[in-house]
Amino acid sequence: MVGNLRWSWDHDTISLFRLMDEDLWEETGHNPLMMLGQLKQQRFEELVVDDSFMSQLQRVGQRFDEYMSSVQWYEREHEVNDDGPVVAYFSFEFGVTESLQIYTGGLGILAGDHLKSASDLGVPW
């Protein structure tokens, strides 16, 4: 799930990372891959027996699965196949989240918004 950038705009997923270790979440610059790599085994063991955490993890995972498997606008409105149109968006910067510092300003943020919108619409890439 952290390999998919959906976590960067889903507040429940971000909250889940904060629950794991809020200080480490801040220290790693809100980077879930870095945070999970530094989280101690003991903390994982504590989280596995925390019913509240496990419930939220299950909800977040279920919502992620629903998002990934849902039929989105593009698929409903257009025939989707390997020979169909593909969209490419070229930009020098994409402002998706602060842990991916590949943006410097407003146009990068706009490009990041376009990525999220394309994902939500199911535009093929």
C-alpha positions as CSV (number, residue, x, y, z in Angstrom):
1,M,0.0,0.0,0.0
2,V,2.8,2.5,0.7
3,G,4.2,1.9,-2.8
4,N,1.0,3.5,-4.2
5,L,0.9,7.3,-3.7
6,R,-2.8,7.2,-2.6
7,W,-1.6,7.3,1.0
8,S,-0.4,10.8,0.4
9,W,-3.9,12.2,0.1
10,D,-5.9,9.7,2.2
11,H,-6.2,11.2,5.7
12,D,-7.1,7.9,7.3
13,T,-3.9,6.3,6.0
14,I,-1.8,9.2,7.2
15,S,-3.4,8.9,10.6
16,L,-2.5,5.3,10.7
17,F,1.2,6.1,10.1
18,R,0.9,8.7,12.9
19,L,-0.5,6.1,15.2
20,M,2.4,3.8,14.6
21,D,4.9,6.3,15.9
22,E,4.1,10.0,15.6
23,D,7.7,11.2,16.4
24,L,9.2,8.8,13.8
25,W,6.6,10.0,11.3
26,E,7.8,13.6,11.8
27,E,11.5,12.6,11.9
28,T,11.2,10.8,8.5
29,G,9.5,13.8,6.9
30,H,6.2,11.9,6.5
31,N,7.9,9.2,4.4
32,P,6.1,5.9,5.1
33,L,8.7,3.7,3.5
34,M,11.5,5.3,5.5
35,M,9.4,5.2,8.7
36,L,8.5,1.5,8.3
37,G,12.1,0.7,7.7
38,Q,13.1,2.4,11.0
39,L,10.2,1.2,13.2
40,K,11.4,-1.2,15.8
41,Q,10.2,-4.8,15.8
42,Q,8.9,-4.3,19.4
43,R,6.6,-1.6,18.1
44,F,5.2,-3.8,15.4
45,E,4.5,-6.5,18.1
46,E,2.6,-3.9,20.2
47,L,0.6,-2.7,17.2
48,V,-0.5,-6.2,16.3
49,V,-2.2,-6.7,19.7
50,D,-3.8,-3.2,19.7
51,D,-7.4,-3.7,18.7
52,S,-8.0,-0.1,17.9
53,F,-5.0,0.1,15.6
54,M,-5.8,-3.2,13.9
55,S,-9.4,-2.0,13.3
56,Q,-8.1,1.1,11.6
57,L,-5.6,-0.8,9.6
58,Q,-8.4,-3.1,8.4
59,R,-10.6,-0.1,7.5
60,V,-7.7,1.6,5.6
61,G,-6.8,-1.6,3.8
62,Q,-10.4,-2.3,2.8
63,R,-10.9,1.3,1.5
64,F,-7.6,0.9,-0.5
65,D,-8.8,-2.4,-2.0
66,E,-12.1,-0.8,-2.9
67,Y,-10.4,2.2,-4.5
68,M,-8.1,0.0,-6.5
69,S,-10.8,-2.4,-7.7
70,S,-13.6,0.1,-8.4
71,V,-14.8,0.9,-11.8
72,Q,-13.9,4.6,-12.3
73,W,-15.3,7.2,-14.7
74,Y,-12.9,6.5,-17.6
75,E,-13.7,2.8,-17.7
76,R,-17.5,3.5,-17.5
77,E,-17.4,6.1,-20.3
78,H,-14.8,4.6,-22.7
79,E,-13.8,1.2,-23.9
80,V,-10.6,0.3,-22.1
81,N,-8.0,-1.9,-23.9
82,D,-4.3,-2.1,-24.5
83,D,-4.7,-0.5,-27.9
84,G,-6.6,2.5,-26.5
85,P,-5.3,6.0,-25.8
86,V,-2.8,6.5,-23.1
87,V,-2.2,9.8,-21.3
88,A,1.2,11.1,-20.6
89,Y,1.7,14.2,-18.4
90,F,5.1,15.8,-18.7
91,S,6.3,18.1,-16.0
92,F,9.7,19.0,-14.4
93,E,8.1,18.8,-11.0
94,F,5.2,17.0,-9.2
95,G,4.0,18.2,-5.8
96,V,2.5,15.1,-4.4
97,T,3.7,15.2,-0.8
98,E,6.5,16.8,1.2
99,S,8.4,13.5,1.5
100,L,8.8,13.5,-2.3
101,Q,10.6,16.8,-2.8
102,I,10.3,17.0,-6.5
103,Y,8.6,20.3,-6.7
104,T,9.4,24.0,-6.0
105,G,6.1,25.8,-6.2
106,G,2.6,26.2,-7.5
107,L,3.0,24.5,-10.9
108,G,4.4,21.4,-9.2
109,I,1.4,21.4,-6.8
110,L,-0.9,21.7,-9.8
111,A,0.8,18.8,-11.5
112,G,0.4,16.7,-8.4
113,D,-3.3,17.6,-8.3
114,H,-3.6,16.4,-12.0
115,L,-2.0,13.1,-11.0
116,K,-4.5,12.6,-8.2
117,S,-7.4,13.6,-10.4
118,A,-6.3,11.2,-13.2
119,S,-6.0,8.4,-10.6
120,D,-9.5,9.1,-9.2
121,L,-10.9,9.2,-12.8
122,G,-9.1,6.0,-13.8
123,V,-7.4,7.6,-16.7
124,P,-5.0,4.9,-18.3
125,W,-1.3,5.5,-18.0
